[in-house]
């Protein structure tokens, strides 16, 4: 686990499937004392309830600060408010496209735009497949602007036994991008030789 002081992290949740990624990220960051600022789209509220049974009030209890999607006067709408950056987990194509083209018509996209203009880290856990050319061009534009497009693609070299194993590993890998290393939540790859040695020792 990292011992370095981490600036607040903005967490955005949109209406794409995969609300559990945002929930788990809030839980992990709370467990190590990293301050979180949460903003959820209207579609994100619907997906959250459908997929997890949680409502917005439940979710807000996991964050240190939460905002209405319409509150463009909030702290995270300004670059003078220092943050480590922002993760959108999950990120819909609509939200990514708005960010790619600088359309800041709500607090979530405004906060993302601020993170990019201040040259801070923006990670979009994009949830859609297959991609068409419009999607790919938007991904290219976000990347050229300094963002990171990180679809939550599961890793199977860890031999996950349940969905939680996949979610935890994926979220921990995203937090690696902010130098937040939750080694107890992630099984890291050390090469096939190490994997074989571990298998022999456990047998």
N, C-alpha and C positions, 0 to 999 in steps of 0.2 A: 504493500500500500504506500502511496506517495505521502511524504511528510511535508512537502513544499506547500506554502500558502497559495491557495487557488482563488482567483477572483470569481465573482458570481458568474454563473452560467445560465443563459436563457434557454428555456425548453419550450418549443412550439409543438403543438399536436394538431394535426389536420384530419380531414375526413377519410383519408386512405385507410385501408385495412392495416392492422398492426398496432393498435393503440397500446398493447402491452409493452411495446418497446419504450414508449414515453413514460408509462407507469413505472416500469422497472428502472429506467434511468433516474427518475426522481427518487425512487427508493434507495438505489445505490449511492447517489450523491448525498442524500440525507444521512446515510449510515457513516459517512466519512466527514461530515460537517461542511460540505461545500454548499454555499448559498445558491438557491435556485429561484429563478423568476419565470413564471409560467404564463403562457398565453395559448388559448385553445380556440380554434375556429368553431363556428356553429355546426358544421358538418362533423367536426371532430367530437363534439359532445354526443352527437347521435351514434357515431361509430363506437365511441367509448362505452356507452351504455349497452349497445347491442353485443359487443364482443367480450366485455368484462363484467357487465352488471353494475359497474360503478356509475355514479352520476358526477356532475361537475363539482359539487360540494365535497364529495369523497376525494376526488382528485386534488382539489386545492389544499387539502389537509397535508398532502405530501410535499408541497412547495413552501418555501419561505415567504414568497410574495407572488400574488397572482393578479392578473389584469383582465379586464373586459377586452374583447377583440376590437371594440370600437374606441378604446381609450388611447387616442394618439397623443395625448398630453402627458403620458406616463414617463417614468424615468428611462425605460429601455428604448424610447423613441428618440433619445438624444445621444449623440456620440460622446458627450462630456461625462456620461455615466459609464464608469469603467466596468467592463466585463471581460471574461476570458473568451467570450464568443457565444455562439448559439448552435443548438442542435434542433432540427425539425424532425420529430420522430413520432409517427411516420410522416412523410412528406408526400402530398398529392401532386399529381402532374399540374393541376391548376395552380397550386401555390408555387411550385418550382418555376413554372412559366412566367408568373407574375414577377418573381424575384429576378429571373433572367433578363426581363425587360424593364426593370426599375419601376414597376407599378406598385406603389406603396399605398394601397387604398384601404388597408386595415392595419392594426398594430403588429400583427405577425409579420406581414411582408415589409412593413416599415422597419421593424427591429432587425430583420435580416438585411435590409438595404443599409442600415446604419453599420452593422457589423462589417459588411463588405467595404463601405467607404472608409472606415477606420482601420482597414487592413487587419481585422481580427479574424479568427477562424469561424467559418460557417460550414456546418456539415448537414447535408440533406439526406435522410434515410428514405430514399425514393422508393415508393411502392407502386409498381405497375409492370406488367409484362403481357405480351411482347411490346417492345418500343417501336414506334413509327418514326419517320424522319423528323417530324415536328418535335417529338420528345427528345430525340438525339441532338438536334440543333440547340434546344433549350439547355440541355445538359452541357453542351460545349460552351454556350454563353456563360453559364454559371461558373464553369471551371476556369474560363478565361478571365472572369472577374475576380477570381481568387477563392471561390467556394470549392467544397469537396462533395461530390455526389457519391454516396455510400449506400447503395441498396442493401437491405438486410438479408444478404445471401448466407444461408447456414453453412457452417463448416462441419464436415462429418469425420475428419481425422480424429476428433475428440471422442468419437463413438458415443454420442449422446443417447441417454436412456429415456429421457422425457423432454417435453416441449420446453420446460424451464431451463434445461441445460443449453438448448439452442439459443433461447432468448438471452440468458445471462452471458454467454460467450459473445454473441453479437453486440450487445450493449457495451460490454467491457472493451471490445475491440474499437468501438467508436470513441469511448473515453480515452483510449490510448492516444488518439489524435490530439487530445488536449493535455497530454503528459500526465493524465490521471490514470495511474496503473493499479488496477485492482487484481493483483496476482492471485488472491484467494478465490476469485470469481471466474478465472479463466485458465484453461489448460493450454499452455503454449507449446508450439511445435519445436522439437529439438532434434529432428531428423529421425529417419527410420531406425538407425542403429540404437538410439536411446529408447525408442518405442519397443524394440525387440528385447532389449536388456530388461526394461521394466516388466515386460510380459513374462519373461523367464523368472524374474525375482518374485513375482506375485503367484506363480504357479506352484 
